[in-house]
Amino acid sequence: MKLMGFESKGTEKVGIVSDEELIEIDCSMIQALNCQDINTIKRVKTHDISELEIKPPIRPSKIVCVGLNYQDHAKELDMELPTEPIIFIKPSTTVIGHLDPIIYPKTSTQVDYESELGIVISKEAHRVNRKNAQEFIGGFTVVNDVTARDKQRKDVQWTRAKSFDTFAPIGPCIETEVDPMNLNISLKLNNEIKQNSNTKNMIFNVNELVEFISSIMTLLPGDIISTGTPPGVGPMHIGDTVEIEIEGIGTLKNYLKSE
């Protein structure tokens, strides 16, 4: 099931994707992700998706990102595989949705794309065992971990490079019924394929990441774990269009705009 956020009459709402239509439902995204039987939720009306203003499917308190988590990416960089996940955080103010503009900061000379699978947490998670991790995962989405690479090279840590406003496009939906361990993931820049891999190449899988991160910090409902990027990372420029497709979830599309 695909769940999408949208705006109607100034209010953000939730719907179930059905072909080119969106069936509006009477609940929040978190309530929908935790619902045992979605058929018990009241249907409000049906919308034409093309006529809607799509919003980020979730509003996380934080996005916990994982660095160097694809074997083929480590090979590309000629780096040893990490023995435990390398993590950092993007603030909630980085979040934008499908078709929203990514703002290219005046202070940066290189802004890169990074296609990633996003884990959406549906229940408060603290010291979760990997065997039970699925109980705390509501679904999966597409994330672009946009990075000011020049700032990342300059700074000792990555906060500035990863935290500019609009640097975390998310969407277009949350898929609740997909196997995250074997999904094709690709990125096109101006319709040219730049990244093409599969989540089976992850060094640390979805369940291992939930266990590791929840042993450090409590994950709240709506939080996202961005699981790392495959090889082929590179720069974007003002006017470019970037599209990330993950099998079974959908395509997240954004464009670059000057500050």
N, C-alpha and C positions, 0 to 999 in steps of 0.2 A: 504494500500500500504506500502510495506517495502522498505526503502531506505538504501543503504549500501555504505560505503566509501571503496575505494581500491586504490592500487598503480599500475601504469602502466608506464614503462619507466621513472621512477624517479619522476612522477607527481601523486599527489593524485586526484582521480576522484570519480564520483558518479554514482551509478547504481540502477535500480529497480530490486528487487529480483523476479524471476519467476521460481518456482521450484528449480532446481539445477543450473539454469543459472542466469546471471546478465546482464541486458540490460543497457549498458553504455549510459548516457544522457549528453547533452552538456550544463551543468549549474552547479552552486555550490549547496551545500546542502541547504543553506538558501534560495536560489532562488527556489529550488524544494519544500521546505516546505511551501513557500508562494504562490506558483503557484495555481491559481484557477482551471486550467485545465491542468493536467500533460501531456495530449495528444498533447498539443501545443509545448512541448519541443522536440527538435530534438533528435532522437535516433542515436547513433553513430555506435555501434556494439554490438554483444552478446558474453559474456565470460562464460566459465565453472568456477563456483565459486571455485571448488576444486583446480584450477590452479592459483588462485589469492592470492595476499598478502593483506589480509583484514586489514583495518586501522580503528581507532576510527571514528565513523560516523560523529562526530562533534568535533570542537576544541573550547571549551568554554573559555571565558575570566575568568570565575569563576564557581565553583560548590558550590551552597548553599545547605547545608545539614541540615536535620531535625533530632533531637534526640528525642527518646522516643515518637514515633508517632503511635504505634500499641497498642490497648487495651490489647491484649493477651501478649505482651511483658512487659507492665507495670505490669500486673498480675503476670507474671513469676518472676519479680524482687520485687514484693510486694511494688510497689511505687504508689503514688497517680497520677491520670491523670493530666497532665499539663493544665493550664487554657489558655495558649497561646503557640504557637510553640517555641521550643528551637532550635535555629539555630547556625550554624558555617559555615566556608568557607574552602574549599580545593582549593589550587592554581591550575592553569592550568598545571603546571609541573607534577602533579600526574597522568595525563591521559595516559592510554595505551589502546590498543584494544583487540579484541577477539584473543585468542591463544598467546598473549604476556606474557612474564614472569613477575610475581610479585617478586620484589627483597626484600629479607628478610634482614633488616639492621643488621649490626654487633652489633650495640649498643642496640638492643632490645632483650628481652627474651620471649616475647609473642606477636605474630601477629595474629589478629582475622579477620574472614570474617564477612561481614554484607550485606545480599542480599537486594537490594532496587530497587524500581521503579523510573526511572528518567524522569522528565518532561523536554522537550526540548523547550526552548523559541524561537519563530520565528520572533517576532517583539519587538522593544524597549518597555519595560513595566515600567511605572511609575505611582504609585497610581491607580492601576487597581481595579475595583470593581469585586467581585467574580462572579457577574451575567454575566460579559463580559470576564471572564478569558480565555474562550476557543478561543477567537479571537487572543490571544497572544501565544497560545500553538501550535507548529508545529507538535508535535508527542511525542512518549514515547519510552524509551530505558531501558536497564538493566544496573544497576550500582552495583559494589562491593565497599562499603565504608570500605576499608581495614584500620585497626586501630592497632597501636602499643599500646596494652592495658596497658602494664607496664608503658609507658610514660604518658598515660592518667590518670592513678591512681596517678602518682607522681606529675603532673603539676596541677596548679589551673585551667587553661584553656586548650583547646584541640588542639591547633594549631600544636604543634610538633607531637603529636600522630597520627594526621590525614594527615600530609602533606609530608611524605617521597615520593620521586620519585617513581612512579608506583603504588601508593596507591589508584588509581581510575580507575580500568578497566571499560570500557564502551563499549556497543555493544550487539550483533554483528551488529545491524541495528537500524533504527528508524521506528517505526510503526505509521502511520498517522491516521489509522481508527480502533481504539480500545476504548472500554469503560473502563477508568482507575478506576472506582469505584467498580468493581467486577472482579478482576483478581487473579487467583491462582498464588502464588509465592513460589518457593521452592529452596533449595540449597542442593547440594550433595558435600561431601568431600570424595575423593577417592571412588566415586560411592555409598556412604552411605548417606542417607537423614538426614540432620541436622536441616533444617528449612523448615517449611511447613505451609503456612497460606494463607490469601486472603486480597486483598487491601480494602475490605469492612470493615476490622477491624481497618483501620486508624482512629486515633482520629481527625485529621484535614485532610479533603479531598483535592484533587488537586486544586480545585478552591479557597478554603480558603487559601491554602498556597501561591498561586500566589498573592492574595490580600494582605496578611500579609507581605510577603517579599518585594513586590514592593512598599509598603508604607514606607519601610526603605531605600531601595537602588534601583537604576534603574537596571533592568535586560536587558541585551543586547542580540541581536539576536545570538543564539548559546549557551547561558548560560543554565546550567542545574540545576534544583532543584531535589536533591536526597531526597526522601520522607520518609526516616526512615526504620528501619528494624524490621521484626517480631521476635518472640521468637526463641531461639535455637542458639544464637551467641556463637562462640567458637574459639579455636586456630587452626592455620594451622602450618605446619612444612615444612622445605626444602624438596622438592621432591613431595609434595602433589599436587593433581589436584583438583581444585574447579570449580563447574559448577552451575550457577544460571539460572533457567528457569522461565520466566514469561509468562503466558498464552497469546497467540495471538501475542507475540513479538518475542520470540526465546530464545536461550540458549547461555549465555556468559561463555566461558571456558578459564581458565588461570591455570598456574602452578607456584609453588614457587621455587625460585632459590636463592642461596646464593649470598651475595654481592661480 
